[in-house]
Amino acid sequence: MLRSILARAPRLGAAPSRGVRIYTRGGDKGKSSLYNGERRSKADAVFCALGDTDELSASLGVAAEFCAGDTALLRSQITWIQCRLLDIGSVIATPLTTTADEQKRKLAAFDRAETARLEGWIDELERELPPLTNFVLYSGGRCSTLLHLARTICRRAERSTTPLVLAGDTPAEVQEYLNRLSDFLFVAARHAAYAEGKPESAYSKGGLFEVPRKS
């Protein structure tokens, strides 16, 4: 896993080591190590949550590649979020109930200010969008639809993390962040369509209905 790879990687400024490899063979029998050194099955809930947050970050990277024009700010926001998802991975990989090392327990914390940051971004984007009057279908161009897809993966990551929070292994701040992140991605998807001049489709019982653009 990433933590073990980084632990073996040379420090910045140090001479490259020929001994660092991307593969270790340590997980060939279906187990892997957590940051606290504990070995668990790869089917464990911790690795399910880690896999979902990793998939979420990858999906955001794909979405960012298709963001153009006025969505440059969105690309920088996505990069910031991907960094926070790596932080969340470190937190998830340090279960509080089985980590005795106090220093590692301190590292297994997530700043609630990051959730507030997302809320600020949501408020800024919503001010530029027409109000929602109906269910929006996942549409509005490539960047928009990929952000909608990332939002659904974010919801899965949140569901995967919830049992860890309930068990006391992962701080509640992680769950709160993922919950707010899915809200941000919904608004960001709508804003991407707006910024690129792509129409959004809305739910209708008959025929195609487009969301009116803000005047």
C-alpha positions as CSV (number, residue, x, y, z in Angstrom):
1,M,0.0,0.0,0.0
2,L,1.0,3.6,-0.4
3,R,2.1,4.2,3.2
4,S,4.5,1.3,3.1
5,I,5.9,2.4,-0.3
6,L,6.5,5.9,1.0
7,A,8.1,4.7,4.1
8,R,10.7,2.9,2.0
9,A,11.1,5.7,-0.5
10,P,14.3,7.9,-0.3
11,R,13.9,11.3,1.4
12,L,13.8,14.4,-0.7
13,G,17.3,15.5,-1.6
14,A,18.8,12.1,-0.8
15,A,20.6,10.0,-3.4
16,P,18.3,7.5,-5.2
17,S,18.2,4.1,-3.6
18,R,18.4,1.0,-5.9
19,G,16.6,-1.0,-3.2
20,V,13.2,0.8,-3.5
21,R,10.7,-1.2,-5.5
22,I,7.0,-0.7,-6.3
23,Y,6.4,-4.4,-5.6
24,T,7.2,-6.2,-2.3
25,R,5.4,-9.6,-2.7
26,G,4.1,-9.0,0.8
27,G,0.5,-9.0,-0.3
28,D,0.6,-12.0,-2.6
29,K,-1.2,-14.2,0.0
30,G,-4.2,-11.8,0.4
31,K,-3.0,-9.7,3.3
32,S,-1.5,-6.3,3.6
33,S,-0.1,-4.0,6.3
34,L,-1.7,-0.9,7.8
35,Y,0.2,2.1,8.9
36,N,0.4,0.8,12.5
37,G,2.1,-2.4,11.3
38,E,-1.0,-4.5,11.7
39,R,-1.5,-7.2,9.0
40,R,-5.1,-7.7,7.8
41,S,-6.9,-9.5,5.0
42,K,-7.4,-7.5,1.9
43,A,-11.1,-8.2,2.2
44,D,-11.1,-6.3,5.5
45,A,-13.4,-3.2,5.7
46,V,-10.3,-0.9,6.0
47,F,-9.0,-2.0,2.6
48,C,-12.5,-1.6,1.1
49,A,-12.6,2.0,2.3
50,L,-9.1,2.6,1.1
51,G,-9.9,1.2,-2.3
52,D,-13.0,3.3,-2.7
53,T,-11.2,6.5,-1.7
54,D,-8.4,5.6,-4.1
55,E,-10.9,5.0,-6.9
56,L,-12.6,8.4,-6.1
57,S,-9.3,10.2,-6.5
58,A,-8.6,8.5,-9.8
59,S,-12.0,9.4,-11.1
60,L,-11.4,13.0,-10.1
61,G,-8.2,13.0,-12.0
62,V,-10.0,11.8,-15.1
63,A,-12.7,14.5,-14.7
64,A,-10.0,17.2,-14.3
65,E,-8.5,16.2,-17.7
66,F,-11.7,17.1,-19.4
67,C,-12.3,20.4,-17.6
68,A,-11.5,23.3,-19.9
69,G,-11.8,27.1,-20.3
70,D,-13.4,28.8,-17.2
71,T,-13.1,25.6,-15.2
72,A,-9.4,26.2,-14.5
73,L,-10.2,27.0,-10.9
74,L,-12.1,23.7,-10.6
75,R,-9.0,21.8,-11.7
76,S,-7.0,23.4,-8.9
77,Q,-9.8,22.5,-6.4
78,I,-9.7,18.9,-7.6
79,T,-6.0,18.7,-7.1
80,W,-6.5,20.0,-3.5
81,I,-9.2,17.4,-2.9
82,Q,-7.0,14.6,-4.2
83,C,-4.3,15.6,-1.7
84,R,-6.9,15.5,1.1
85,L,-8.0,12.1,-0.1
86,L,-4.5,10.8,0.4
87,D,-4.6,12.3,3.9
88,I,-7.9,10.4,4.5
89,G,-6.2,7.2,3.3
90,S,-3.6,7.6,5.9
91,V,-6.2,8.2,8.6
92,I,-8.2,5.1,7.5
93,A,-5.0,3.0,7.5
94,T,-4.5,3.9,11.2
95,P,-7.4,2.3,13.1
96,L,-7.7,4.1,16.4
97,T,-8.8,0.9,18.3
98,T,-5.7,-1.0,17.4
99,T,-3.1,1.7,17.3
100,A,-1.2,2.1,20.5
101,D,1.5,4.5,19.3
102,E,0.5,8.0,20.4
103,Q,2.4,9.7,17.6
104,K,0.6,7.6,15.0
105,R,-2.7,8.3,16.7
106,K,-2.1,12.0,16.4
107,L,-1.4,11.6,12.7
108,A,-4.7,9.8,12.4
109,A,-6.7,13.0,12.5
110,F,-8.5,15.0,9.9
111,D,-9.1,18.7,10.1
112,R,-12.7,19.7,10.1
113,A,-11.7,23.0,8.5
114,E,-11.4,21.1,5.2
115,T,-15.1,20.4,5.3
116,A,-15.7,24.1,5.9
117,R,-13.5,24.8,2.9
118,L,-15.8,22.7,0.7
119,E,-18.9,24.5,2.1
120,G,-17.3,27.8,1.0
121,W,-16.6,26.5,-2.5
122,I,-20.2,25.2,-2.7
123,D,-21.6,28.6,-1.7
124,E,-19.5,30.4,-4.3
125,L,-20.5,28.0,-7.1
126,E,-24.2,28.1,-6.3
127,R,-24.3,31.8,-6.5
128,E,-23.5,31.5,-10.2
129,L,-26.1,28.8,-11.0
130,P,-29.8,28.9,-11.7
131,P,-31.8,27.4,-8.7
132,L,-32.8,23.8,-8.9
133,T,-36.5,23.2,-9.6
134,N,-36.3,19.6,-10.7
135,F,-34.1,16.5,-10.6
136,V,-31.0,17.0,-12.8
137,L,-30.0,14.1,-15.0
138,Y,-26.3,13.4,-15.3
139,S,-25.5,15.4,-18.3
140,G,-23.9,18.7,-19.4
141,G,-20.7,17.6,-21.2
142,R,-17.8,15.4,-20.5
143,C,-16.4,17.3,-17.5
144,S,-19.8,17.6,-15.9
145,T,-20.8,13.9,-16.4
146,L,-17.5,12.7,-15.1
147,L,-17.9,14.8,-12.0
148,H,-21.3,13.3,-11.5
149,L,-19.7,9.9,-11.8
150,A,-17.1,10.8,-9.2
151,R,-19.9,11.9,-6.9
152,T,-21.4,8.4,-7.0
153,I,-18.0,6.9,-6.2
154,C,-17.7,9.4,-3.4
155,R,-21.0,8.2,-1.9
156,R,-19.7,4.6,-2.0
157,A,-16.5,5.7,-0.3
158,E,-18.6,7.4,2.4
159,R,-20.7,4.2,2.8
160,S,-17.4,2.1,3.1
161,T,-16.1,4.5,5.8
162,T,-19.2,4.6,7.9
163,P,-18.7,1.2,9.6
164,L,-15.1,2.2,10.5
165,V,-16.5,5.4,12.1
166,L,-19.1,3.5,14.0
167,A,-16.5,1.1,15.3
168,G,-14.3,3.9,16.6
169,D,-11.5,3.2,14.1
170,T,-11.8,6.3,12.0
171,P,-12.6,9.9,13.1
172,A,-16.1,11.2,12.3
173,E,-14.5,14.1,10.5
174,V,-13.6,11.8,7.6
175,Q,-17.2,10.8,7.1
176,E,-18.3,14.4,7.3
177,Y,-15.8,15.4,4.7
178,L,-16.9,12.7,2.2
179,N,-20.5,13.6,2.8
180,R,-19.8,17.3,2.0
181,L,-17.5,16.3,-0.9
182,S,-20.4,14.6,-2.7
183,D,-22.4,17.8,-2.3
184,F,-19.5,19.8,-3.8
185,L,-19.1,17.4,-6.7
186,F,-22.8,17.7,-7.6
187,V,-22.6,21.5,-7.6
188,A,-19.2,21.4,-9.4
189,A,-20.7,19.2,-12.1
190,R,-23.6,21.6,-12.7
191,H,-21.1,24.6,-12.7
192,A,-18.9,22.8,-15.2
193,A,-21.8,22.5,-17.6
194,Y,-22.7,26.1,-17.0
195,A,-19.1,27.3,-17.6
196,E,-18.8,25.3,-20.8
197,G,-22.2,26.4,-22.1
198,K,-23.5,22.8,-22.2
199,P,-27.2,22.2,-21.5
200,E,-28.2,20.1,-18.5
201,S,-31.1,17.6,-18.9
202,A,-33.7,17.5,-16.1
203,Y,-36.2,14.8,-15.1
204,S,-39.5,14.9,-17.0
205,K,-42.3,12.3,-17.2
206,G,-42.5,12.9,-20.9
207,G,-40.0,14.3,-23.4
208,L,-36.7,16.2,-22.8
209,F,-36.6,19.0,-20.4
210,E,-33.5,21.3,-20.1
211,V,-32.6,23.3,-17.0
212,P,-33.0,27.0,-17.9
213,R,-29.8,29.0,-17.8
214,K,-29.3,31.8,-15.3
215,S,-30.0,35.2,-16.9
